[in-house]
Amino acid sequence: MSGQLRTGIKDCSYGLLAFLFYLVTKPLFRLRVKGRANIDRNGEYIVVARHRSYWDVPIFTIAVGGWNRVHFIARKGLMKGNVLLQGVIRTFATIIDRENFSKSDFRKMLAAIKRERLIGIFPEGTTRKRVDAKAGAIHFASVAGKEILPVNIQAKGPYPPRYPFGFPRVTVSIGRPFSVDDLSDGIDAEAPRAERYRLLSDRLMERVDNA
């Protein structure tokens, strides 16, 4: 099977999956999307959002649009349990071991970011509360020369939802893309690497929250 045909099949499968997500998610969350015009159809982005619920992925997918296939970075722990879900993750994500990040994980992420037009990353890496954002999205955006596209998932009501009836009203705002250089403005280039990336990560999540 040629690479072009494989890509076409993957695009169609992703579009179908996004449509199924839409049928479920739109009525449950009364979903609204703002700022989709900020996505250039030919643009290459690292798409970033906060991670508070497993519903983030279908909501994120619908917001960006089924015709804009996003390739996600997923943690190894998701590959437990449902076999069907594992198949979907393997098809539309690069799987890494966040707890024991290795050179192999680095190479896999870099290859995916260079290969795919849109890469989806949740910098916090987990739905647990009060976890600091990691700097991976910033680092790989810099290495690959891609802009960052911020996505803000805003919920009025309990989020994660409280089953079976506590579903919030959700609005997703997509901000304007920006470069790592934009994010770095005013930060001392001579600052220690760890401090510099901490400041960049804080600024990144501020951009997400204000998208």
Secondary structure, DSSP 8 states (H G I E B T S, - for coil): --HHHHHHHHHHHHHHHHHHHHHHHHHHHT-EEE-GGGS-TT--EEEE-----TTHHHHHHHHH-TTS-EEEEEEGGGSSS-HHHHHHHHHHEEEE-STT--HHHHHHHHHHHHH-SEEEE-TT-SS-SS----SHHHHHHHHHT-EEEEEEEEEES-SS-BTTTB--EEEEEE---B-HHHHHTTS-TTS-HHHHHHHHHHHHHHHHHT-
